[in-house]
Amino acid sequence: MSTLTSLLSAPDLAGSPAARWTRAGRLAAAATLLLAASFQLAAFLTEEQHDETIDRFRWIAANPDQADLAKLFDILAMPFLFGVVIVYVLLSRQRSPRLAYAGGILLGCGMVGLSMIQGYEALAFSLVQDGRFELSALADAFEDAAPPTIAMLLFFLPGAFFGLLTLVVALWRSRAVPRAAVLLIPLFIITDFLLQMGVLGHAIALAAACWIASAVLLAGRATSAG
């Protein structure tokens, strides 16, 4: 198989772990990947992005319905994001069990941190929309580096960053998904984590999710053809 072909399609669809899953299992895995990425992208597209917390809070106060919808998308994404961790581990553990499980544990911790952050932000959204609190004071309190806040970030940032990178290596070695799709994951990390370009980063993540989901579904056809 040429290098280009192995980049654009899964090098070993018939040997993919997904080939041994039930049809319902493959559909559930594909839906999990797509819904997680879609909800996150929808959240970023719905909420106007701001660099400063006070500017974000002013927008939330002025657009409560739109802000609540954005946060709803964030919350709805969470169970599917935990599902993504499971799907990635199941796809990659056959050839790289240590990397798969290590990456899964790290990314799982990252998703725990993200869940806490989403709850923290949901409370902040409610306080901002209440109207009885001064927004600049709320912004200062929200940015306060209190021990619980630091703990949330320590769960999320290292867990998500290193967990994704570890699973990228495991997925690359799995031969179960297109390697070009795997390369989109570090591109997402650079765009979202480092460059803070949320909309573009999550659009890249959705493209990767669609590509990997298609490989999961095609694994069943490869088995049937064989």
N, CA, C and O of each residue as an XYZ file, in Angstrom:
904
protein
N       0.853     -1.196      0.000
C       0.000      0.000      0.000
C       0.885      1.242      0.000
O       1.812      1.341      0.804
N       0.610      2.184     -0.890
C       1.423      3.384     -0.984
C       1.233      4.251      0.247
O       0.259      4.110      0.986
N       2.200      5.166      0.454
C       2.140      6.071      1.597
C       0.891      6.944      1.530
O       0.220      7.155      2.540
N       0.581      7.453      0.328
C      -0.592      8.314      0.180
C      -1.878      7.560      0.506
O      -2.768      8.094      1.167
N      -1.970      6.318      0.040
C      -3.165      5.526      0.309
C      -3.323      5.257      1.789
O      -4.433      5.313      2.318
N      -2.208      4.962      2.472
C      -2.278      4.680      3.904
C      -2.615      5.927      4.704
O      -3.128      5.835      5.819
N      -2.328      7.094      4.135
C      -2.694      8.339      4.811
C      -4.186      8.625      4.685
O      -4.826      9.073      5.636
N      -4.731      8.359      3.497
C      -6.112      8.746      3.221
C      -7.132      7.687      3.625
O      -8.304      8.007      3.824
N      -6.707      6.430      3.749
C      -7.628      5.373      4.156
C      -6.943      4.501      5.195
O      -5.716      4.491      5.300
N      -7.733      3.776      5.955
C      -7.172      2.923      7.002
C      -6.291      1.853      6.375
O      -6.740      1.154      5.466
N      -5.033      1.700      6.837
C      -4.134      0.710      6.235
C      -4.621     -0.726      6.370
O      -4.309     -1.562      5.522
N      -5.384     -1.031      7.426
C      -5.801     -2.421      7.655
C      -7.231     -2.445      8.190
O      -7.456     -2.716      9.370
N      -8.192     -2.161      7.317
C      -9.593     -2.131      7.746
C     -10.063     -3.496      8.233
O     -10.763     -3.595      9.241
N      -9.675     -4.549      7.511
C     -10.141     -5.875      7.878
C      -9.605     -6.302      9.240
O     -10.250     -7.072      9.952
N      -8.416     -5.798      9.603
C      -7.836     -6.130     10.895
C      -8.201     -5.168     11.994
O      -7.744     -5.316     13.127
N      -9.017     -4.186     11.681
C      -9.426     -3.197     12.678
C     -10.238     -3.857     13.790
O     -11.050     -4.741     13.514
N     -10.034     -3.447     15.035
C     -10.892     -3.965     16.115
C     -12.373     -3.725     15.837
O     -13.219     -4.520     16.246
N     -12.687     -2.628     15.141
C     -14.090     -2.327     14.839
C     -14.726     -3.367     13.943
O     -15.948     -3.509     13.928
N     -13.909     -4.103     13.190
C     -14.449     -5.146     12.314
C     -15.105     -6.271     13.114
O     -15.943     -7.005     12.590
N     -14.724     -6.400     14.375
C     -15.285     -7.470     15.209
C     -16.414     -6.969     16.101
O     -17.001     -7.744     16.856
N     -16.720     -5.671     16.018
C     -17.839     -5.154     16.788
C     -19.149     -5.480     16.066
O     -19.159     -5.759     14.867
N     -20.231     -5.439     16.804
C     -21.539     -5.583     16.167
C     -21.845     -4.332     15.346
O     -21.215     -3.288     15.515
N     -22.816     -4.460     14.463
C     -23.224     -3.300     13.657
C     -23.691     -2.172     14.557
O     -23.380     -1.007     14.312
N     -24.443     -2.518     15.608
C     -24.907     -1.488     16.546
C     -23.734     -0.827     17.260
O     -23.751      0.376     17.521
N     -22.717     -1.625     17.573
C     -21.538     -1.079     18.234
C     -20.803     -0.093     17.354
O     -20.367      0.960     17.821
N     -20.660     -0.433     16.064
C     -19.986      0.488     15.136
C     -20.792      1.769     14.960
O     -20.229      2.863     14.922
N     -22.110      1.632     14.853
C     -22.958      2.816     14.717
C     -22.869      3.702     15.963
O     -22.812      4.927     15.858
N     -22.859      3.076     17.132
C     -22.765      3.837     18.381
C     -21.424      4.558     18.481
O     -21.367      5.709     18.913
N     -20.351      3.885     18.083
C     -19.032      4.504     18.135
C     -18.941      5.691     17.175
O     -18.432      6.753     17.532
N     -19.444      5.495     15.947
C     -19.412      6.582     14.967
C     -20.251      7.764     15.436
O     -19.831      8.915     15.317
N     -21.442      7.478     15.970
C     -22.313      8.551     16.462
C     -21.663      9.294     17.618
O     -21.777     10.515     17.719
N     -20.978      8.556     18.493
C     -20.295      9.181     19.628
C     -19.237     10.172     19.151
O     -19.162     11.295     19.649
N     -18.425      9.754     18.188
C     -17.388     10.635     17.647
C     -17.999     11.886     17.022
O     -17.531     12.999     17.261
N     -19.039     11.699     16.225
C     -19.635     12.818     15.501
C     -20.362     13.784     16.435
O     -20.236     14.999     16.285
N     -21.116     13.259     17.392
C     -21.882     14.124     18.287
C     -20.975     14.915     19.218
O     -21.238     16.086     19.490
N     -19.913     14.289     19.708
C     -18.984     15.007     20.585
C     -18.388     16.212     19.864
O     -18.390     17.324     20.392
N     -17.880     15.986     18.659
C     -17.262     17.086     17.909
C     -18.288     18.110     17.454
O     -18.001     19.308     17.451
N     -19.487     17.661     17.067
C     -20.522     18.577     16.577
C     -21.031     19.501     17.680
O     -21.195     20.701     17.461
N     -21.282     18.940     18.864
C     -21.759     19.767     19.974
C     -20.716     20.810     20.369
O     -21.062     21.956     20.654
N     -19.446     20.419     20.386
C     -18.407     21.377     20.763
C     -18.291     22.494     19.731
O     -18.159     23.664     20.092
N     -18.339     22.136     18.444
C     -18.271     23.165     17.411
C     -19.489     24.069     17.484
O     -19.368     25.283     17.323
N     -20.664     23.494     17.727
C     -21.888     24.291     17.849
C     -21.773     25.289     18.995
O     -22.243     26.421     18.878
N     -21.150     24.880     20.108
C     -20.978     25.789     21.242
C     -20.112     26.978     20.865
O     -20.423     28.114     21.223
N     -19.029     26.723     20.147
C     -18.142     27.813     19.758
C     -18.783     28.721     18.714
O     -18.549     29.929     18.708
N     -19.588     28.140     17.836
C     -20.259     28.962     16.821
C     -21.386     29.798     17.433
O     -21.693     30.878     16.927
N     -21.999     29.319     18.502
C     -23.132     30.016     19.108
C     -22.692     31.157     20.001
O     -23.323     32.214     20.030
N     -21.597     30.938     20.738
C     -21.129     31.974     21.661
C     -20.100     32.872     20.992
O     -19.152     32.381     20.380
N     -20.277     34.164     21.101
C     -19.296     35.118     20.591
C     -18.024     35.022     21.423
O     -18.077     35.022     22.652
N     -16.892     34.939     20.753
C     -15.632     34.707     21.452
C     -14.983     36.022     21.879
O     -14.950     36.988     21.116
N     -14.463     36.045     23.117
C     -13.790     37.228     23.665
C     -12.518     36.805     24.380
O     -12.451     35.726     24.968
N     -11.514     37.663     24.324
C     -10.253     37.380     25.003
C     -10.331     37.662     26.494
O      -9.691     36.973     27.288
N     -11.106     38.666     26.886
C     -11.197     39.069     28.283
C     -12.478     38.543     28.921
O     -13.540     38.534     28.298
N     -12.361     38.105     30.171
C     -13.528     37.553     30.876
C     -14.629     38.582     31.025
O     -15.805     38.252     30.872
N     -14.271     39.833     31.323
C     -15.290     40.862     31.519
C     -16.067     41.104     30.234
O     -17.278     41.319     30.277
N     -15.387     41.071     29.092
C     -16.079     41.236     27.808
C     -17.017     40.057     27.545
O     -18.119     40.231     27.026
N     -16.572     38.879     27.904
C     -17.423     37.694     27.741
C     -18.666     37.808     28.625
O     -19.774     37.504     28.184
N     -18.480     38.243     29.865
C     -19.613     38.365     30.784
C     -20.608     39.426     30.305
O     -21.818     39.244     30.437
N     -20.110     40.514     29.757
C     -21.008     41.547     29.228
C     -21.829     41.006     28.067
O     -23.013     41.319     27.942
N     -21.201     40.191     27.214
C     -21.938     39.595     26.101
C     -22.996     38.633     26.621
O     -24.117     38.615     26.115
N     -22.652     37.833     27.628
C     -23.609     36.883     28.208
C     -24.804     37.625     28.793
O     -25.950     37.211     28.616
N     -24.529     38.725     29.493
C     -25.616     39.505     30.092
C     -26.525     40.109     29.034
O     -27.733     40.234     29.238
N     -25.934     40.484     27.899
C     -26.718     41.116     26.833
C     -27.423     40.094     25.945
O     -28.393     40.428     25.265
N     -26.938     38.840     25.949
C     -27.508     37.799     25.077
C     -27.737     36.516     25.879
O     -27.105     35.497     25.602
N     -28.626     36.555     26.862
C     -28.782     35.386     27.756
C     -29.250     34.114     27.053
O     -28.755     33.027     27.350
N     -30.192     34.238     26.128
C     -30.706     33.032     25.456
C     -29.638     32.369     24.606
O     -29.482     31.149     24.629
N     -28.901     33.181     23.853
C     -27.839     32.636     23.014
C     -26.720     32.040     23.870
O     -26.155     31.000     23.530
N     -26.407     32.703     24.975
C     -25.365     32.202     25.871
C     -25.779     30.864     26.491
O     -24.971     29.939     26.582
N     -27.038     30.770     26.914
C     -27.521     29.512     27.495
C     -27.487     28.380     26.474
O     -27.174     27.242     26.823
N     -27.804     28.679     25.223
C     -27.762     27.658     24.178
C     -26.335     27.168     23.965
O     -26.097     25.971     23.805
N     -25.384     28.110     23.965
C     -23.980     27.730     23.797
C     -23.517     26.826     24.927
O     -22.850     25.817     24.698
N     -23.880     27.200     26.158
C     -23.467     26.377     27.297
C     -24.188     25.028     27.288
O     -23.621     24.025     27.721
N     -25.423     24.992     26.802
C     -26.145     23.718     26.666
C     -25.398     22.787     25.721
O     -25.271     21.595     26.000
N     -24.902     23.318     24.601
C     -24.116     22.497     23.679
C     -22.863     21.963     24.365
O     -22.494     20.804     24.175
N     -22.203     22.817     25.172
C     -21.016     22.374     25.909
C     -21.350     21.204     26.829
O     -20.622     20.212     26.870
N     -22.456     21.323     27.571
C     -22.840     20.284     28.517
C     -23.226     18.997     27.788
O     -22.855     17.902     28.212
N     -23.979     19.136     26.679
C     -24.398     17.955     25.924
C     -23.208     17.203     25.337
O     -23.283     15.991     25.135
N     -22.120     17.902     25.062
C     -20.942     17.253     24.484
C     -20.247     16.325     25.467
O     -19.590     15.370     25.051
N     -20.379     16.588     26.773
C     -19.551     15.894     27.757
C     -19.709     14.366     27.755
O     -18.693     13.673     27.694
N     -20.925     13.803     27.818
C     -20.984     12.328     27.822
C     -20.398     11.709     26.563
O     -19.834     10.616     26.608
N     -20.530     12.401     25.448
C     -19.969     11.873     24.202
C     -18.448     12.002     24.181
O     -17.766     11.171     23.582
N     -17.909     13.042     24.834
C     -16.452     13.174     24.918
C     -15.848     12.035     25.738
O     -14.783     11.520     25.398
N     -16.525     11.646     26.814
C     -16.060     10.472     27.552
C     -16.148      9.230     26.666
O     -15.290      8.349     26.733
N     -17.189      9.166     25.839
C     -17.312      8.054     24.907
C     -16.199      8.029     23.887
O     -15.743      6.956     23.492
N     -15.752      9.201     23.451
C     -14.645      9.279     22.493
C     -13.386      8.635     23.077
O     -12.664      7.923     22.379
N     -13.131      8.893     24.362
C     -11.974      8.275     25.017
C     -12.059      6.751     24.892
O     -11.076      6.091     24.557
N     -13.235      6.207     25.165
C     -13.422      4.753     25.096
C     -13.218      4.242     23.673
O     -12.556      3.225     23.470
N     -13.781      4.938     22.688
C     -13.653      4.512     21.287
C     -12.186      4.521     20.859
O     -11.725      3.577     20.217
N     -11.449      5.579     21.209
C     -10.039      5.657     20.837
C      -9.232      4.511     21.459
O      -8.379      3.914     20.802
N      -9.512      4.214     22.722
C      -8.793      3.121     23.387
C      -9.121      1.793     22.720
O      -8.220      0.993     22.465
N     -10.381      1.549     22.438
C     -10.779      0.286     21.818
C     -10.170      0.124     20.424
O      -9.838     -0.990     20.020
N     -10.022      1.223     19.693
C      -9.457      1.145     18.349
C      -7.950      0.904     18.362
O      -7.408      0.306     17.433
N      -7.276      1.367     19.411
C      -5.810      1.357     19.384
C      -5.159      0.344     20.319
O      -3.953      0.118     20.213
N      -5.911     -0.274     21.233
C      -5.281     -1.122     22.247
C      -4.734     -2.428     21.688
O      -3.875     -3.045     22.318
N      -5.202     -2.864     20.528
C      -4.768     -4.148     19.983
C      -3.280     -4.143     19.675
O      -2.572     -5.092     20.013
N      -2.799     -3.084     19.036
C      -1.384     -3.013     18.647
C      -0.534     -2.264     19.663
O       0.670     -2.505     19.757
N      -1.150     -1.345     20.438
C      -0.392     -0.538     21.399
C      -1.156     -0.448     22.716
O      -1.638      0.626     23.073
N      -1.273     -1.560     23.443
C      -2.103     -1.540     24.644
C      -1.621     -0.555     25.705
O      -2.436      0.132     26.321
N      -0.318     -0.478     25.926
C       0.185      0.423     26.967
C      -0.079      1.875     26.615
O      -0.530      2.653     27.456
N       0.201      2.237     25.378
C      -0.066      3.608     24.948
C      -1.561      3.912     24.990
O      -1.970      4.993     25.414
N      -2.367      2.958     24.552
C      -3.814      3.175     24.513
C      -4.372      3.402     25.915
O      -5.140      4.338     26.138
N      -3.984      2.544     26.857
C      -4.530      2.673     28.205
C      -3.977      3.905     28.918
O      -4.707      4.581     29.643
N      -2.687      4.201     28.717
C      -2.109      5.392     29.332
C      -2.778      6.651     28.790
O      -3.147      7.546     29.550
N      -2.932      6.712     27.450
C      -3.603      7.857     26.847
C      -5.044      7.965     27.280
O      -5.547      9.065     27.508
N      -5.729      6.807     27.397
C      -7.121      6.817     27.834
C      -7.279      7.336     29.252
O      -8.201      8.099     29.537
N      -6.377      6.924     30.148
C      -6.443      7.400     31.532
C      -6.182      8.900     31.598
O      -6.889      9.631     32.291
N      -5.152      9.357     30.864
C      -4.833     10.790     30.869
C      -5.980     11.614     30.287
O      -6.388     12.624     30.861
N      -6.492     11.169     29.142
C      -7.572     11.929     28.504
C      -8.844     11.856     29.342
O      -9.606     12.820     29.396
N      -9.079     10.712     30.000
C     -10.223     10.607     30.893
C     -10.127     11.615     32.032
O     -11.121     12.244     32.395
N      -8.926     11.769     32.597
C      -8.724     12.793     33.636
C      -8.972     14.181     33.071
O      -9.547     15.040     33.739
N      -8.532     14.397     31.826
C      -8.781     15.694     31.189
C     -10.259     15.977     31.037
O     -10.698     17.111     31.227
N     -11.037     14.951     30.693
C     -12.485     15.142     30.542
C     -13.175     15.362     31.888
O     -14.184     16.065     31.959
N     -12.635     14.761     32.961
C     -13.152     15.047     34.302
C     -12.941     16.526     34.622
O     -13.844     17.200     35.118
N     -11.730     17.023     34.329
C     -11.456     18.439     34.547
C     -12.348     19.333     33.717
O     -12.833     20.355     34.203
N     -12.572     18.953     32.454
C     -13.438     19.751     31.588
C     -14.872     19.752     32.112
O     -15.554     20.774     32.041
N     -15.335     18.620     32.637
C     -16.675     18.568     33.227
C     -16.804     19.546     34.387
O     -17.811     20.242     34.517
N     -15.777     19.592     35.228
C     -15.798     20.525     36.351
C     -15.806     21.968     35.861
O     -16.514     22.816     36.405
N     -15.013     22.237     34.832
C     -14.965     23.594     34.276
C     -16.312     23.987     33.690
O     -16.749     25.127     33.848
N     -16.973     23.052     33.013
C     -18.280     23.357     32.435
C     -19.306     23.670     33.532
O     -20.128     24.571     33.372
N     -19.259     22.937     34.629
C     -20.150     23.236     35.740
C     -19.852     24.585     36.362
O     -20.767     25.330     36.715
N     -18.578     24.898     36.495
C     -18.139     26.189     37.032
C     -18.623     27.331     36.140
O     -19.111     28.352     36.624
N     -18.479     27.136     34.834
C     -18.922     28.178     33.896
C     -20.439     28.291     33.868
O     -20.967     29.396     33.743
N     -21.155     27.172     33.983
C     -22.617     27.228     33.999
C     -23.109     28.056     35.189
O     -24.067     28.818     35.061
N     -22.458     27.909     36.340
C     -22.806     28.724     37.505
C     -22.505     30.190     37.231
O     -23.300     31.067     37.569
N     -21.349     30.456     36.615
C     -20.987     31.839     36.295
C     -22.001     32.460     35.342
O     -22.366     33.625     35.499
N     -22.456     31.697     34.363
C     -23.459     32.199     33.430
C     -24.730     32.607     34.184
O     -25.316     33.651     33.897
N     -25.147     31.791     35.139
C     -26.359     32.093     35.908
C     -26.192     33.361     36.732
O     -27.104     34.184     36.800
N     -25.031     33.520     37.359
C     -24.783     34.706     38.170
C     -24.727     35.966     37.306
O     -25.234     37.018     37.699
N     -24.113     35.855     36.137
C     -24.031     37.006     35.231
C     -25.424     37.442     34.794
O     -25.708     38.638     34.725
N     -26.292     36.482     34.498
C     -27.628     36.787     34.005
C     -28.587     37.195     35.115
O     -29.671     37.706     34.837
N     -28.201     36.975     36.368
C     -29.082     37.300     37.488
C     -29.371     38.792     37.579
O     -30.482     39.195     37.924
N     -28.374     39.607     37.270
C     -28.572     41.058     37.278
C     -28.303     41.740     38.602
O     -28.289     42.970     38.651
N     -28.089     41.009     39.669
C     -27.871     41.607     40.980
C     -26.392     41.760     41.328
O     -26.043     42.300     42.378
N     -25.522     41.274     40.425
C     -24.097     41.283     40.742
C     -23.347     42.159     39.744
O     -23.680     42.218     38.560
N     -22.334     42.829     40.258
C     -21.510     43.698     39.418
C     -20.578     42.821     38.568
O     -19.862     41.970     39.096
N     -20.596     43.037     37.262
C     -19.908     42.123     36.346
C     -18.397     42.117     36.537
O     -17.776     41.058     36.452
N     -17.800     43.261     36.792
C     -16.344     43.292     36.962
C     -15.929     42.514     38.206
O     -14.887     41.860     38.206
N     -16.739     42.579     39.272
C     -16.438     41.810     40.486
C     -16.575     40.315     40.211
O     -15.763     39.517     40.681
N     -17.605     39.936     39.448
C     -17.769     38.528     39.085
C     -16.609     38.034     38.233
O     -16.125     36.917     38.417
N     -16.163     38.874     37.298
C     -15.045     38.499     36.442
C     -13.777     38.285     37.259
O     -13.025     37.343     37.010
N     -13.537     39.164     38.241
C     -12.359     39.006     39.112
C     -12.449     37.713     39.913
O     -11.462     36.992     40.057
N     -13.652     37.423     40.437
C     -13.826     36.201     41.223
C     -13.664     34.954     40.351
O     -13.087     33.954     40.779
N     -14.181     35.029     39.125
C     -14.103     33.898     38.203
C     -12.651     33.589     37.844
O     -12.289     32.424     37.682
N     -11.822     34.620     37.718
C     -10.421     34.441     37.343
C      -9.513     34.169     38.535
O      -8.316     33.937     38.362
N     -10.069     34.196     39.739
C      -9.270     34.002     40.946
C      -8.641     32.614     40.945
O      -9.326     31.612     40.738
N      -7.332     32.566     41.177
C      -6.600     31.296     41.144
C      -6.716     30.600     42.500
O      -5.710     30.394     43.179
N      -7.928     30.241     42.892
C      -8.153     29.519     44.138
C      -7.755     28.057     43.956
O      -7.743     27.570     42.825
N      -7.433     27.350     45.023
C      -7.024     25.934     44.902
C      -8.002     25.065     44.109
O      -7.546     24.262     43.295
N      -9.338     25.180     44.301
C     -10.227     24.350     43.476
C     -10.119     24.663     41.982
O     -10.182     23.767     41.141
N      -9.954     25.958     41.667
C      -9.804     26.341     40.265
C      -8.529     25.759     39.674
O      -8.525     25.252     38.553
N      -7.446     25.839     40.444
C      -6.168     25.281     39.990
C      -6.287     23.769     39.791
O      -5.738     23.217     38.838
N      -7.012     23.102     40.704
C      -7.189     21.645     40.579
C      -7.936     21.293     39.304
O      -7.581     20.334     38.619
N      -8.980     22.071     38.976
C      -9.726     21.815     37.741
C      -8.819     21.927     36.523
O      -8.867     21.091     35.621
N      -7.997     22.965     36.505
C      -7.106     23.178     35.364
C      -6.026     22.100     35.285
O      -5.616     21.699     34.196
N      -5.566     21.633     36.457
C      -4.548     20.586     36.462
C      -5.100     19.250     35.980
O      -4.373     18.446     35.398
N      -6.377     19.017     36.222
C      -7.018     17.839     35.643
C      -7.146     18.003     34.132
O      -6.819     17.093     33.370
N      -7.625     19.174     33.707
C      -7.997     19.362     32.312
C      -6.793     19.515     31.381
O      -6.614     18.712     30.466
N      -5.972     20.538     31.607
C      -4.947     20.883     30.620
C      -3.906     19.784     30.406
O      -3.731     19.354     29.266
N      -3.205     19.307     31.438
C      -2.229     18.233     31.177
C      -2.896     16.936     30.716
O      -2.374     16.236     29.847
N      -4.056     16.621     31.306
C      -4.726     15.376     30.935
C      -5.162     15.368     29.482
O      -4.913     14.406     28.755
N      -5.823     16.457     29.057
C      -6.300     16.529     27.679
C      -5.136     16.612     26.700
O      -5.141     15.945     25.665
N      -4.140     17.430     27.024
C      -3.012     17.646     26.105
C      -2.199     16.361     25.914
O      -2.031     15.881     24.793
N      -1.700     15.814     27.020
C      -0.835     14.631     26.911
C      -1.644     13.373     26.584
O      -1.136     12.459     25.935
N      -2.895     13.327     27.030
C      -3.729     12.188     26.677
C      -3.986     12.111     25.183
O      -3.884     11.042     24.581
N      -4.319     13.247     24.588
C      -4.546     13.264     23.140
C      -3.277     12.903     22.375
O      -3.329     12.127     21.420
N      -2.135     13.461     22.787
C      -0.885     13.160     22.092
C      -0.539     11.674     22.186
O      -0.085     11.079     21.208
N      -0.751     11.077     23.358
C      -0.454      9.657     23.519
C      -1.374      8.808     22.653
O      -0.931      7.842     22.033
N      -2.642      9.164     22.609
C      -3.586      8.407     21.787
C      -3.344      8.622     20.300
O      -3.643      7.742     19.492
N      -2.806      9.779     19.929
C      -2.436      9.998     18.525
C      -1.413      8.956     18.092
O      -1.537      8.365     17.019
N      -0.400      8.731     18.932
C       0.622      7.726     18.606
C       0.000      6.331     18.536
O       0.299      5.549     17.633
N      -0.875      6.032     19.511
C      -1.508      4.707     19.535
C      -2.406      4.496     18.326
O      -2.403      3.418     17.732
N      -3.179      5.519     17.953
C      -4.052      5.407     16.780
C      -3.245      5.291     15.498
O      -3.631      4.551     14.593
N      -2.132      6.009     15.403
C      -1.263      5.918     14.226
C      -0.752      4.485     14.056
O      -0.707      3.960     12.943
N      -0.374      3.870     15.158
C       0.167      2.517     15.108
C      -0.930      1.450     14.949
O      -0.639      0.308     14.593
N      -2.173      1.823     15.210
C      -3.264      0.843     15.164
C      -3.561      0.352     13.764
O      -4.026     -0.777     13.602
N      -3.308      1.165     12.738
C      -3.623      0.860     11.341
C      -5.124      0.687     11.112
O      -5.553      0.188     10.071
N      -5.921      1.114     12.112
C      -7.372      0.939     12.020
C      -8.081      2.178     11.503
O      -9.258      2.115     11.148
N      -7.372      3.314     11.455
C      -7.989      4.568     11.013
C      -7.040      5.259     10.033
O      -5.832      5.025     10.076
N      -7.572      6.104      9.155
C      -6.713      6.822      8.216
C      -5.701      7.696      8.964
O      -6.067      8.427      9.884
N      -4.448      7.617      8.571
C      -3.414      8.343      9.298
C      -3.505      9.848      9.097
O      -3.069     10.617      9.954
N      -4.066     10.271      7.977
C      -4.281     11.712      7.786
C      -5.292     12.235      8.804
O      -5.166     13.360      9.289
N      -6.291     11.417      9.123
C      -7.263     11.806     10.143
C      -6.595     11.916     11.502
O      -6.906     12.813     12.286
N      -5.664     10.988     11.781
C      -4.929     11.037     13.046
C      -4.093     12.322     13.125
O      -3.988     12.932     14.189
N      -3.506     12.726     12.004
C      -2.688     13.944     11.983
C      -3.521     15.203     12.237
O      -2.986     16.226     12.664
N      -4.824     15.127     11.977
C      -5.677     16.283     12.251
C      -5.815     16.543     13.755
O      -6.106     17.667     14.165
N      -5.608     15.513     14.573
C      -5.751     15.691     16.025
C      -4.667     16.609     16.579
O      -5.012     17.548     17.297
N      -3.358     16.400     16.292
C      -2.379     17.387     16.755
C      -2.580     18.764     16.133
O      -2.251     19.775     16.752
N      -3.119     18.814     14.907
C      -3.432     20.114     14.313
C      -4.519     20.813     15.130
O      -4.470     22.025     15.338
N      -5.499     20.034     15.590
C      -6.528     20.581     16.491
C      -5.897     21.093     17.784
O      -6.253     22.170     18.262
N      -4.954     20.321     18.358
C      -4.296     20.731     19.597
C      -3.594     22.069     19.414
O      -3.717     22.965     20.249
N      -2.854     22.196     18.313
C      -2.132     23.439     18.050
C      -3.097     24.606     17.872
O      -2.893     25.683     18.432
N      -4.143     24.385     17.092
C      -5.084     25.461     16.769
C      -5.909     25.879     17.974
O      -6.105     27.070     18.214
N      -6.393     24.897     18.735
C      -7.293     25.206     19.860
C      -6.525     25.540     21.134
O      -6.764     26.584     21.742
N      -5.608     24.670     21.543
C      -4.898     24.867     22.807
C      -3.899     26.017     22.722
O      -3.881     26.890     23.589
N      -3.069     26.018     21.678
C      -1.953     26.955     21.615
C      -2.323     28.281     20.965
O      -1.954     29.341     21.469
N      -3.048     28.232     19.851
C      -3.394     29.466     19.134
C      -4.717     30.065     19.589
O      -5.051     31.187     19.209
N      -5.472     29.330     20.399
C      -6.753     29.808     20.937
C      -7.738     30.195     19.820
O      -8.455     31.189     19.929
N      -7.758     29.397     18.753
C      -8.691     29.604     17.647
C      -9.744     28.504     17.739
O      -9.674     27.489     17.046
N     -10.729     28.736     18.621
C     -11.673     27.697     18.977
C     -12.525     27.193     17.832
O     -12.694     25.984     17.674
N     -13.065     28.097     17.030
C     -13.949     27.682     15.942
C     -13.187     26.848     14.916
O     -13.640     25.774     14.521
N     -12.034     27.346     14.488
C     -11.240     26.610     13.507
C     -10.768     25.279     14.090
O     -10.820     24.248     13.420
N     -10.309     25.309     15.338
C      -9.822     24.087     15.964
C     -10.882     23.009     16.039
O     -10.604     21.844     15.754
N     -12.098     23.382     16.420
C     -13.150     22.387     16.552
C     -13.745     21.991     15.194
O     -14.333     20.917     15.070
N     -13.597     22.843     14.183
C     -13.959     22.415     12.829
C     -12.993     21.328     12.354
O     -13.403     20.368     11.701
N     -11.712     21.485     12.684
C     -10.717     20.455     12.361
C     -11.029     19.172     13.118
O     -10.927     18.077     12.566
N     -11.414     19.312     14.397
C     -11.764     18.135     15.202
C     -12.969     17.402     14.616
O     -13.012     16.171     14.627
N     -13.949     18.152     14.103
C     -15.113     17.521     13.488
C     -14.721     16.777     12.214
O     -15.225     15.686     11.948
N     -13.816     17.369     11.424
C     -13.349     16.683     10.218
C     -12.652     15.375     10.576
O     -12.868     14.354      9.922
N     -11.814     15.403     11.616
C     -11.136     14.181     12.063
C     -12.151     13.151     12.546
O     -12.017     11.962     12.258
N     -13.169     13.606     13.282
C     -14.192     12.696     13.799
C     -14.958     12.030     12.667
O     -15.226     10.829     12.720
N     -15.313     12.801     11.641
C     -16.026     12.228     10.484
C     -15.178     11.173      9.779
O     -15.684     10.129      9.367
N     -13.899     11.456      9.647
C     -12.990     10.558      8.937
C     -12.803      9.248      9.704
O     -12.855      8.162      9.127
N     -12.583      9.372     11.024
C     -12.397      8.180     11.842
C     -13.698      7.393     11.945
O     -13.684      6.163     11.912
N     -14.828      8.099     12.071
C     -16.126      7.417     12.129
C     -16.381      6.626     10.850
O     -16.928      5.524     10.899
N     -15.987      7.186      9.706
C     -16.188      6.459      8.450
C     -15.354      5.191      8.413
O     -15.793      4.176      7.873
N     -14.134      5.240      8.991
C     -13.296      4.041      9.033
C     -13.917      2.971      9.933
O     -13.832      1.777      9.644
N     -14.538      3.412     11.021
C     -15.213      2.459     11.915
C     -16.352      1.758     11.178
O     -16.505      0.540     11.275
N     -17.150      2.532     10.443
C     -18.284      1.956      9.722
C     -17.825      1.066      8.574
O     -18.421      0.020      8.316
N     -16.764      1.482      7.885
C     -16.266      0.694      6.750
C     -15.619     -0.605      7.185
O     -15.513     -1.540      6.392
N     -15.184     -0.676      8.436
C     -14.581     -1.915      8.923
C     -15.577     -3.080      8.863
O     -15.197     -4.224      8.612
N     -16.842     -2.774      9.096
C     -17.858     -3.812      8.994
C     -18.015     -4.300      7.575
O     -18.176     -5.500      7.351
N     -17.972     -3.398      6.605
C     -18.071     -3.812      5.219
C     -16.875     -4.647      4.785
O     -17.008     -5.595      4.011
N     -15.678     -4.270      5.309
C     -14.489     -5.021      4.947
C     -14.587     -6.456      5.429
O     -14.147     -7.382      4.749
N     -15.175     -6.635      6.624
C     -15.358     -7.985      7.157
C     -16.348     -8.777      6.312
O     -16.140     -9.954      6.021
N     -17.431     -8.102      5.926
C     -18.450     -8.780      5.110
C     -17.881     -9.184      3.749
O     -18.146    -10.275      3.244
N     -17.087     -8.268      3.167
C     -16.484     -8.570      1.875
C     -15.517     -9.730      1.974
O     -15.432    -10.576      1.084
N     -14.760     -9.749      3.122
C     -13.812    -10.850      3.293
C     -14.526    -12.170      3.448
O     -13.880    -13.207      3.603
